Amino acid sequence: MQYPEPIAQLIDSYMKLPGIGAKTAARLAFYTVSMDGDDVTNFAKALIAAKRDLHYCSICGNLTEEDPCLICKDKSRDQSTILVVEESKDIISMEKMKEYHGLYHVLHGVLSPIEGTGPEDINISSLLTRLQKNDEVKEVIVATNASTEGEATAMYLSRLIKPAGIKVTRLAHGLSVGADIDYADEMTLYKAVEGRTEI
Ligand SMILES: [Zn+2]
């Protein structure tokens, strides 16, 4: 027996999300149909609005409603430090900590030879352009996750940036290997930033 076409389409859509296989997609699709009509409408509207209203900041790559983003626009922030993260959501974690007042750069991924992700596939060239254009930057803090890929990306960035006379540092290993900075609590993050070391 086949799924009715609208359910099949919904399952296909859910399967496009990361980490969702056929079984989970079917469960979500049937659940969606059972939901209250208003909730489904709001869900659909939220999807469309997020896609329509959010863009990547042309300077740092952060997800933003306005370009440049509020952080890049804020001249009261410390313009001498750029903290490099894997994803936009990592900025939210860092900002919650309230102890970092510099700028950011979002890579949208990490280097991964296994998955075929090279330097041209992530947001590295715009970071280099940024550093060339702005001699105020004195330090780049690489806050990629402590995974093998995160470490390799940090080393790659260090080799590219250090020759320009800019200090490159890495968060202290207060975070366990493979830990997502998204999950780190604020105190751990604070200690990791405070104890950063030059690479
Ligand atoms: Zn920005």
py3Dmol code that shows the C-alpha trace and the ligand (Angstrom):
import py3Dmol

protein = """\
ATOM      1  CA  MET A   1       0.000   0.000   0.000  1.00  0.00           C
ATOM      2  CA  GLN A   2       1.275   3.454  -0.847  1.00  0.00           C
ATOM      3  CA  TYR A   3       1.038   6.620   1.204  1.00  0.00           C
ATOM      4  CA  PRO A   4      -1.532   9.143  -0.033  1.00  0.00           C
ATOM      5  CA  GLU A   5       0.308  11.715  -2.168  1.00  0.00           C
ATOM      6  CA  PRO A   6       0.161  14.645   0.339  1.00  0.00           C
ATOM      7  CA  ILE A   7       1.675  12.423   3.059  1.00  0.00           C
ATOM      8  CA  ALA A   8       4.339  11.139   0.673  1.00  0.00           C
ATOM      9  CA  GLN A   9       5.296  14.737  -0.157  1.00  0.00           C
ATOM     10  CA  LEU A  10       5.453  15.668   3.513  1.00  0.00           C
ATOM     11  CA  ILE A  11       7.662  12.642   4.223  1.00  0.00           C
ATOM     12  CA  ASP A  12       9.968  13.673   1.355  1.00  0.00           C
ATOM     13  CA  SER A  13      10.245  17.178   2.830  1.00  0.00           C
ATOM     14  CA  TYR A  14      11.043  15.956   6.338  1.00  0.00           C
ATOM     15  CA  MET A  15      13.676  13.600   4.937  1.00  0.00           C
ATOM     16  CA  LYS A  16      15.562  16.605   3.562  1.00  0.00           C
ATOM     17  CA  LEU A  17      16.299  17.674   7.155  1.00  0.00           C
ATOM     18  CA  PRO A  18      19.595  16.494   8.690  1.00  0.00           C
ATOM     19  CA  GLY A  19      19.405  13.334  10.789  1.00  0.00           C
ATOM     20  CA  ILE A  20      15.843  12.460   9.724  1.00  0.00           C
ATOM     21  CA  GLY A  21      15.433   9.033   8.140  1.00  0.00           C
ATOM     22  CA  ALA A  22      12.387   7.526   6.431  1.00  0.00           C
ATOM     23  CA  LYS A  23      10.840   6.174   9.653  1.00  0.00           C
ATOM     24  CA  THR A  24      11.106   9.415  11.607  1.00  0.00           C
ATOM     25  CA  ALA A  25       9.926  11.387   8.572  1.00  0.00           C
ATOM     26  CA  ALA A  26       6.802   9.215   8.335  1.00  0.00           C
ATOM     27  CA  ARG A  27       6.140   9.649  12.069  1.00  0.00           C
ATOM     28  CA  LEU A  28       6.506  13.454  11.778  1.00  0.00           C
ATOM     29  CA  ALA A  29       4.326  13.592   8.671  1.00  0.00           C
ATOM     30  CA  PHE A  30       1.466  11.677  10.304  1.00  0.00           C
ATOM     31  CA  TYR A  31       1.860  13.750  13.457  1.00  0.00           C
ATOM     32  CA  THR A  32       1.687  16.984  11.427  1.00  0.00           C
ATOM     33  CA  VAL A  33      -1.604  15.883   9.878  1.00  0.00           C
ATOM     34  CA  SER A  34      -3.007  15.203  13.368  1.00  0.00           C
ATOM     35  CA  MET A  35      -2.010  18.679  14.615  1.00  0.00           C
ATOM     36  CA  ASP A  36      -4.384  21.553  15.210  1.00  0.00           C
ATOM     37  CA  GLY A  37      -4.992  23.500  11.960  1.00  0.00           C
ATOM     38  CA  ASP A  38      -3.733  26.815  13.391  1.00  0.00           C
ATOM     39  CA  ASP A  39      -0.532  25.206  14.658  1.00  0.00           C
ATOM     40  CA  VAL A  40       0.165  23.760  11.217  1.00  0.00           C
ATOM     41  CA  THR A  41      -0.494  27.152   9.580  1.00  0.00           C
ATOM     42  CA  ASN A  42       1.844  28.889  12.039  1.00  0.00           C
ATOM     43  CA  PHE A  43       4.505  26.234  11.456  1.00  0.00           C
ATOM     44  CA  ALA A  44       4.301  26.698   7.694  1.00  0.00           C
ATOM     45  CA  LYS A  45       4.354  30.500   8.047  1.00  0.00           C
ATOM     46  CA  ALA A  46       7.394  30.366  10.344  1.00  0.00           C
ATOM     47  CA  LEU A  47       9.273  28.259   7.780  1.00  0.00           C
ATOM     48  CA  ILE A  48       8.486  30.679   4.975  1.00  0.00           C
ATOM     49  CA  ALA A  49       9.228  33.801   7.043  1.00  0.00           C
ATOM     50  CA  ALA A  50      12.577  32.456   8.275  1.00  0.00           C
ATOM     51  CA  LYS A  51      13.660  31.705   4.723  1.00  0.00           C
ATOM     52  CA  ARG A  52      12.341  35.012   3.375  1.00  0.00           C
ATOM     53  CA  ASP A  53      13.590  37.375   6.102  1.00  0.00           C
ATOM     54  CA  LEU A  54      16.977  35.938   7.031  1.00  0.00           C
ATOM     55  CA  HIS A  55      20.149  36.415   5.029  1.00  0.00           C
ATOM     56  CA  TYR A  56      23.834  35.914   5.634  1.00  0.00           C
ATOM     57  CA  CYS A  57      25.687  39.068   6.712  1.00  0.00           C
ATOM     58  CA  SER A  58      27.951  40.112   3.837  1.00  0.00           C
ATOM     59  CA  ILE A  59      30.765  40.857   6.308  1.00  0.00           C
ATOM     60  CA  CYS A  60      30.755  38.051   8.893  1.00  0.00           C
ATOM     61  CA  GLY A  61      28.375  35.423   7.487  1.00  0.00           C
ATOM     62  CA  ASN A  62      26.024  35.537  10.489  1.00  0.00           C
ATOM     63  CA  LEU A  63      22.307  34.946   9.906  1.00  0.00           C
ATOM     64  CA  THR A  64      20.621  38.334  10.013  1.00  0.00           C
ATOM     65  CA  GLU A  65      17.504  40.276   9.058  1.00  0.00           C
ATOM     66  CA  GLU A  66      19.594  43.302   8.095  1.00  0.00           C
ATOM     67  CA  ASP A  67      22.897  43.471   6.275  1.00  0.00           C
ATOM     68  CA  PRO A  68      25.435  44.174   7.784  1.00  0.00           C
ATOM     69  CA  CYS A  69      24.288  42.401  10.934  1.00  0.00           C
ATOM     70  CA  LEU A  70      23.807  44.227  14.259  1.00  0.00           C
ATOM     71  CA  ILE A  71      27.166  42.972  15.576  1.00  0.00           C
ATOM     72  CA  CYS A  72      29.141  44.148  12.528  1.00  0.00           C
ATOM     73  CA  LYS A  73      27.306  47.505  12.667  1.00  0.00           C
ATOM     74  CA  ASP A  74      28.047  48.054  16.354  1.00  0.00           C
ATOM     75  CA  LYS A  75      31.134  50.292  16.452  1.00  0.00           C
ATOM     76  CA  SER A  76      31.252  50.101  20.256  1.00  0.00           C
ATOM     77  CA  ARG A  77      32.392  46.482  19.978  1.00  0.00           C
ATOM     78  CA  ASP A  78      36.097  45.696  20.112  1.00  0.00           C
ATOM     79  CA  GLN A  79      37.173  45.918  16.472  1.00  0.00           C
ATOM     80  CA  SER A  80      40.584  44.340  17.137  1.00  0.00           C
ATOM     81  CA  THR A  81      39.341  40.783  17.744  1.00  0.00           C
ATOM     82  CA  ILE A  82      37.469  38.366  15.467  1.00  0.00           C
ATOM     83  CA  LEU A  83      36.153  35.106  16.911  1.00  0.00           C
ATOM     84  CA  VAL A  84      35.680  32.428  14.266  1.00  0.00           C
ATOM     85  CA  VAL A  85      32.832  29.925  14.757  1.00  0.00           C
ATOM     86  CA  GLU A  86      31.445  27.036  12.728  1.00  0.00           C
ATOM     87  CA  GLU A  87      27.768  28.049  12.729  1.00  0.00           C
ATOM     88  CA  SER A  88      25.617  31.126  13.359  1.00  0.00           C
ATOM     89  CA  LYS A  89      24.091  29.419  16.399  1.00  0.00           C
ATOM     90  CA  ASP A  90      27.529  29.416  18.072  1.00  0.00           C
ATOM     91  CA  ILE A  91      27.374  33.224  18.126  1.00  0.00           C
ATOM     92  CA  ILE A  92      24.224  33.001  20.245  1.00  0.00           C
ATOM     93  CA  SER A  93      26.092  30.811  22.774  1.00  0.00           C
ATOM     94  CA  MET A  94      29.028  33.231  22.898  1.00  0.00           C
ATOM     95  CA  GLU A  95      26.768  36.260  23.261  1.00  0.00           C
ATOM     96  CA  LYS A  96      24.858  34.612  26.130  1.00  0.00           C
ATOM     97  CA  MET A  97      28.153  34.443  27.985  1.00  0.00           C
ATOM     98  CA  LYS A  98      28.334  38.292  27.828  1.00  0.00           C
ATOM     99  CA  GLU A  99      32.120  38.333  28.297  1.00  0.00           C
ATOM    100  CA  TYR A 100      33.185  38.587  24.674  1.00  0.00           C
ATOM    101  CA  HIS A 101      32.818  41.994  23.062  1.00  0.00           C
ATOM    102  CA  GLY A 102      34.687  41.603  19.796  1.00  0.00           C
ATOM    103  CA  LEU A 103      33.525  40.662  16.301  1.00  0.00           C
ATOM    104  CA  TYR A 104      32.689  37.292  14.750  1.00  0.00           C
ATOM    105  CA  HIS A 105      33.117  35.321  11.562  1.00  0.00           C
ATOM    106  CA  VAL A 106      30.950  32.309  10.659  1.00  0.00           C
ATOM    107  CA  LEU A 107      32.590  29.567   8.577  1.00  0.00           C
ATOM    108  CA  HIS A 108      29.375  27.605   7.871  1.00  0.00           C
ATOM    109  CA  GLY A 109      31.204  24.318   8.339  1.00  0.00           C
ATOM    110  CA  VAL A 110      34.703  22.940   8.843  1.00  0.00           C
ATOM    111  CA  LEU A 111      37.321  21.423   6.579  1.00  0.00           C
ATOM    112  CA  SER A 112      36.654  17.730   6.121  1.00  0.00           C
ATOM    113  CA  PRO A 113      38.673  15.714   3.603  1.00  0.00           C
ATOM    114  CA  ILE A 114      36.399  12.695   4.260  1.00  0.00           C
ATOM    115  CA  GLU A 115      33.276  14.636   3.298  1.00  0.00           C
ATOM    116  CA  GLY A 116      35.119  16.481   0.560  1.00  0.00           C
ATOM    117  CA  THR A 117      34.788  19.903   2.217  1.00  0.00           C
ATOM    118  CA  GLY A 118      37.721  22.060   1.151  1.00  0.00           C
ATOM    119  CA  PRO A 119      38.661  25.676   1.961  1.00  0.00           C
ATOM    120  CA  GLU A 120      36.606  26.957  -0.975  1.00  0.00           C
ATOM    121  CA  ASP A 121      33.455  25.277   0.398  1.00  0.00           C
ATOM    122  CA  ILE A 122      33.398  27.222   3.659  1.00  0.00           C
ATOM    123  CA  ASN A 123      33.438  30.956   4.403  1.00  0.00           C
ATOM    124  CA  ILE A 124      37.222  31.409   4.594  1.00  0.00           C
ATOM    125  CA  SER A 125      38.025  33.724   1.673  1.00  0.00           C
ATOM    126  CA  SER A 126      35.777  36.483   3.037  1.00  0.00           C
ATOM    127  CA  LEU A 127      37.638  36.264   6.362  1.00  0.00           C
ATOM    128  CA  LEU A 128      40.944  36.817   4.567  1.00  0.00           C
ATOM    129  CA  THR A 129      39.494  39.751   2.610  1.00  0.00           C
ATOM    130  CA  ARG A 130      38.248  41.193   5.868  1.00  0.00           C
ATOM    131  CA  LEU A 131      41.691  40.956   7.444  1.00  0.00           C
ATOM    132  CA  GLN A 132      43.366  42.505   4.410  1.00  0.00           C
ATOM    133  CA  LYS A 133      40.956  45.443   4.384  1.00  0.00           C
ATOM    134  CA  ASN A 134      41.071  46.110   8.096  1.00  0.00           C
ATOM    135  CA  ASP A 135      44.404  46.557   9.854  1.00  0.00           C
ATOM    136  CA  GLU A 136      42.649  47.145  13.198  1.00  0.00           C
ATOM    137  CA  VAL A 137      42.365  43.379  13.714  1.00  0.00           C
ATOM    138  CA  LYS A 138      45.092  42.160  16.079  1.00  0.00           C
ATOM    139  CA  GLU A 139      43.758  38.734  17.071  1.00  0.00           C
ATOM    140  CA  VAL A 140      41.719  35.951  15.490  1.00  0.00           C
ATOM    141  CA  ILE A 141      40.279  33.484  18.019  1.00  0.00           C
ATOM    142  CA  VAL A 142      39.424  30.177  16.364  1.00  0.00           C
ATOM    143  CA  ALA A 143      36.463  28.684  18.245  1.00  0.00           C
ATOM    144  CA  THR A 144      35.748  25.725  15.996  1.00  0.00           C
ATOM    145  CA  ASN A 145      34.680  22.594  17.880  1.00  0.00           C
ATOM    146  CA  ALA A 146      37.305  20.330  19.430  1.00  0.00           C
ATOM    147  CA  SER A 147      36.692  17.619  16.786  1.00  0.00           C
ATOM    148  CA  THR A 148      39.399  16.397  14.400  1.00  0.00           C
ATOM    149  CA  GLU A 149      37.903  18.597  11.657  1.00  0.00           C
ATOM    150  CA  GLY A 150      37.642  21.586  14.002  1.00  0.00           C
ATOM    151  CA  GLU A 151      41.302  21.231  14.987  1.00  0.00           C
ATOM    152  CA  ALA A 152      42.443  20.822  11.381  1.00  0.00           C
ATOM    153  CA  THR A 153      40.467  23.927  10.396  1.00  0.00           C
ATOM    154  CA  ALA A 154      42.081  25.906  13.229  1.00  0.00           C
ATOM    155  CA  MET A 155      45.560  24.851  12.088  1.00  0.00           C
ATOM    156  CA  TYR A 156      44.746  25.716   8.485  1.00  0.00           C
ATOM    157  CA  LEU A 157      43.524  29.198   9.470  1.00  0.00           C
ATOM    158  CA  SER A 158      46.568  29.757  11.661  1.00  0.00           C
ATOM    159  CA  ARG A 159      48.927  28.982   8.763  1.00  0.00           C
ATOM    160  CA  LEU A 160      47.041  31.427   6.517  1.00  0.00           C
ATOM    161  CA  ILE A 161      46.640  34.284   8.980  1.00  0.00           C
ATOM    162  CA  LYS A 162      49.797  34.302  11.123  1.00  0.00           C
ATOM    163  CA  PRO A 163      52.152  35.450   8.350  1.00  0.00           C
ATOM    164  CA  ALA A 164      50.146  38.713   8.232  1.00  0.00           C
ATOM    165  CA  GLY A 165      51.342  39.441  11.774  1.00  0.00           C
ATOM    166  CA  ILE A 166      47.937  38.743  13.340  1.00  0.00           C
ATOM    167  CA  LYS A 167      47.836  36.669  16.516  1.00  0.00           C
ATOM    168  CA  VAL A 168      45.841  33.438  16.118  1.00  0.00           C
ATOM    169  CA  THR A 169      44.516  31.773  19.264  1.00  0.00           C
ATOM    170  CA  ARG A 170      42.456  28.702  20.077  1.00  0.00           C
ATOM    171  CA  LEU A 171      39.958  28.228  22.895  1.00  0.00           C
ATOM    172  CA  ALA A 172      41.353  26.377  25.916  1.00  0.00           C
ATOM    173  CA  HIS A 173      40.376  22.731  26.071  1.00  0.00           C
ATOM    174  CA  GLY A 174      37.802  23.214  28.773  1.00  0.00           C
ATOM    175  CA  LEU A 175      35.494  21.653  26.220  1.00  0.00           C
ATOM    176  CA  SER A 176      35.739  17.901  25.832  1.00  0.00           C
ATOM    177  CA  VAL A 177      36.831  16.535  22.475  1.00  0.00           C
ATOM    178  CA  GLY A 178      33.937  16.597  20.041  1.00  0.00           C
ATOM    179  CA  ALA A 179      31.870  18.875  22.266  1.00  0.00           C
ATOM    180  CA  ASP A 180      29.746  21.326  20.381  1.00  0.00           C
ATOM    181  CA  ILE A 181      30.260  24.846  21.731  1.00  0.00           C
ATOM    182  CA  ASP A 182      26.496  25.091  21.435  1.00  0.00           C
ATOM    183  CA  TYR A 183      26.144  22.776  24.434  1.00  0.00           C
ATOM    184  CA  ALA A 184      28.849  24.296  26.599  1.00  0.00           C
ATOM    185  CA  ASP A 185      27.560  26.149  29.623  1.00  0.00           C
ATOM    186  CA  GLU A 186      28.451  29.809  30.031  1.00  0.00           C
ATOM    187  CA  MET A 187      31.113  29.317  32.721  1.00  0.00           C
ATOM    188  CA  THR A 188      32.906  26.644  30.659  1.00  0.00           C
ATOM    189  CA  LEU A 189      32.842  28.901  27.625  1.00  0.00           C
ATOM    190  CA  TYR A 190      34.138  31.834  29.651  1.00  0.00           C
ATOM    191  CA  LYS A 191      37.056  29.749  30.944  1.00  0.00           C
ATOM    192  CA  ALA A 192      37.758  28.488  27.429  1.00  0.00           C
ATOM    193  CA  VAL A 193      37.966  32.038  26.076  1.00  0.00           C
ATOM    194  CA  GLU A 194      39.975  33.352  29.053  1.00  0.00           C
ATOM    195  CA  GLY A 195      42.467  30.489  28.826  1.00  0.00           C
ATOM    196  CA  ARG A 196      42.916  30.647  25.050  1.00  0.00           C
ATOM    197  CA  THR A 197      46.387  29.897  23.753  1.00  0.00           C
ATOM    198  CA  GLU A 198      48.309  31.001  20.710  1.00  0.00           C
ATOM    199  CA  ILE A 199      48.562  28.479  17.873  1.00  0.00           C
TER     200      ILE A 199
END
"""
ligand_1 = """\
1
ZN
Zn 27.957 40.579 10.442
"""
view = py3Dmol.view(width=600, height=400)
view.addModel(protein, "pdb")
view.setStyle({"model": 0}, {"cartoon": {"style": "trace"}})
view.addModel(ligand_1, "xyz")
view.setStyle({"model": 1}, {"stick": {}})
view.zoomTo()
view.show()
